[in-house]
Amino acid sequence: MIPFNKPYLTGKEVVYIKQAHKNGQLSGDGPFTQKCHQLIEKYTGCKKALLTHSCTAALEMAAILADIKPGDEIIMPSYTFVSTANAFVLRGGIPVFVDIREDTLNIDAQNKGDCSSTLCWSCM
């Protein structure tokens, strides 16, 4: 069987998990979350980084922040999770699925698929 998502350990992850468990802070705004915020802010130069508990939550926030309206067409890869489309469909958006590039497994920026309007959003 080919695993879909195999977790890898690269260093001190088990030590940190044990530390978080010992402190009773396994999720939310604990010390490890704050360290991640600081690392991302420093690395990217952004003013404030925000971690979400899932990509689904991040996609739903993106759809809200992009002000997706009923009838807006959103280009997205055909090879994706249902939550990618769902985040926009919940706000009335219409997903336009396009094929992915074999070399990157991402959508081709030049491919608009069957997008019928001149105003299309791009979602990756």
N, C-alpha and C positions, 0 to 999 in steps of 0.2 A: 504494500500500500504506500502511496506517495502522500506524505502528510501535507495538509493544506497550510497549516501555520505551526511551525515547530519552534518552541521557545529555545533561545540560546542563552547561555551564561558566558559572560566575557570577563568577569572580574569578581567584584565583591557583592553581587546582587543578593546572594543568600544571607550574607552578613547583614545587609541593609534591611532585608525583609524581616529577619529576626529582631533587629533593632526597632523597626516600626511596630512589630507585634508586641514587643516588650513594653513600648511606650503607649500602646493602645490606640495608635493612629495609623490605620491601614488605608485610609482614603481621605479626600478632602484637602483642606488647607493646612496640612501638617508641615513639619520641618523639611521633609524631602520635596514637597511641592514648592515650597519657598525657594529651595536651592535650585530647582529646575527653572523656576521663573527667572531667577537672577542669572543663571547660565544662559538661557535663551536671550534675555535682554542684552547681556554683555556681547554675546556672539553675533546677534543681528543688529544691534544698535537701536532697537526699538525702545520706546518710552516705557511700555508695559506689555508683558506677555501674559496670556491667559491659557491655562491648561483646561481641557475638558475631559470628562470621564470616558468619552468615546468619540469616534469619528462621526457617528450619527448626530450627536449633540453639536459638534462643530459645524456639520453641514446644515443643520436646522438654523443655527445662529447665522451662518453665512447667507441663507435664503432670506432671513428676516432683515439682515443688514443691507442686503442687495435690493431690498424693497421689491421683491418679486410680486407681480400682480397677476390676477387671472388672465390667462391667454398668453403670457410671456413664454417664449420658447427657450429652452435651456439645452444646449448641446452637452452631451455626456457620453462617456465610453459605453459601448455595448457590453463590455466585459467589466462588470462592477457589482457591487452589492445592491440589494433592493433599496437600502436606506439612502443611497445616492439620489435616486429618482424620487423617493418618498418625501424627502425634505422639501422638494420644490412642488411636487404634486399637492401636498397639503396646503399650499398657498395659492393653488390654482395654476401653477406653471405646467407647461406641456413639455415633457422630455422628448428630445430628438436624439436618438441613439446613433452613434457613428462607430465605424470600425476602429480598432486600435492599430498602432504601428507595431510590427513584429519586433523591431529592434529596441523599443522602449516600453511597450505594453501600455502606452498612453495614447490619447487621441492625437490625430494629426491636426495641427492648428489650421491648416489650409482646408480641411474637410468640414463643410457645413452640413453634410448629409442632406436630408429632406427638409431643411429649415425653410418655411414658407414666407417668413417675414424678413424685412431688412434689419429688424432689431432682434438679435439673438444674443443670449447670454452664454457664456462658456463656463462650464463646470468641470473641474478635474478632481 
